[in-house]
Amino acid sequence: MLKALKLQRNGTRKMAKEVAGGKAYTGSKQNGGRKIVVIHYKDSSGKWRTTSKNAARAKYEKKNGKLSKDTDVDHKDNNKNNDSAGNLRAMSHKKNVGKENKRRAGKRDK
């Protein structure tokens, strides 16, 4: 199990609040402002490593198990800020892109 740790000013580490296995942050403009989870962990050699992933995916995987790389986590209501468990579902990347393209085309027609 991965633990979220916070580095204090004196150089020691203490447990930080875990959100789906890591600490949640607001994403950058590059990822559309979607929340990300940053995870700090020790690898098999004992060296500290840092990784990040989409917060919605991390939350879904924590509840339902790991997803394959070609599977996305879809927001049923299209609200990227609504990461409640009932609003998330697994969907193939192809279907998810098609859903988004269809939604965008509907906006153009109006």
N, C-alpha and C positions, 0 to 999 in steps of 0.2 A: 504494500500500500504506500502510495506517495504522500508525504507530509509537506504541508506548506510551512515554511520557516521565514521569519523576519529577521534581518540583520539589524542589530541595535548599534547605536553610535559607538559603544565601547568594544565592538567587534564580536560580541557574543550573539548567539542565535536564540530566538524564542519562538514558540508556536504562534502563528498568526491565524486569523479567522479563515477557516477553510470554506471554499465555495466550489463544490463539485471537484474536490481534490486539489484546489489551488486558490490563489488570491485573485479576485476579479478586478479588472481595470476596464476603463472605457477605451475602445480602439481608436485608431488614427483615421484620418481622412482616406488613407489608402484602402482600408477595409470597410469603408462606409460608416464608421463610427460604431460598428458592432462590438459588443463586449468581448473581451478575451480573458482567459484564465492563465496565470503564470504559475508554473509548478517548479519548485526547487526540490531536488532529490539527490541521493547518493547513488552512484552507479556501482557496479560489482567490484570495482577496484577501490571504492571508498572516496572517489573524487566527486565534489559537488557539481551538479549539472542544472541547467535551467532550460525549460521548454515552455511553449505556450500553445494554446488551441482556442478555438471559438468557444465561448461560454455556453451557448445553447447546445453544441455538440457534447461538451464535457458533462453538462447536466443530464442530457439524454443517455449518454453512455454509462454514467454512474448508476442510473436507475435500471437500464435495459440491457447492459452489456456492450462490448466493443463493436463498432461498425466497421465494415470494410471501407477501403479508400474511395471506392466508386459510389458510396452511399452518402447522401447529404441529410442534414436535419432540417426539415421544413417547418416554418411557422404557419399554422393553419389559417390564421387571420391576417397574414402578411405584415404583421407588426413586429419588426426586428427587436423591439424592446420588451416584448411580452414573452419571457422565457418560462412561463408556467408549464408544469408537466403536461397538463391537458391540451396545451397549444402546440406541442412539439410532436413530430412524427418523422419516421425514417422514410426516405424516398430516394430512388435512384437519381443520380446526377442528371441524367438525360431528361427524366420526367420533371425534375425541379427546374431546370433551365427552360423547358417547354412551358411550364406553368408561368414562370416569370415573363417570358416573351409574350404569351397570350394576355397576361395582365397589362403589360405595357402597350400592346396593340390596342386594347380596349380604351386606354387613356387617350391615344392619338385620335381615335374615331369620334370622340366626344367634342 
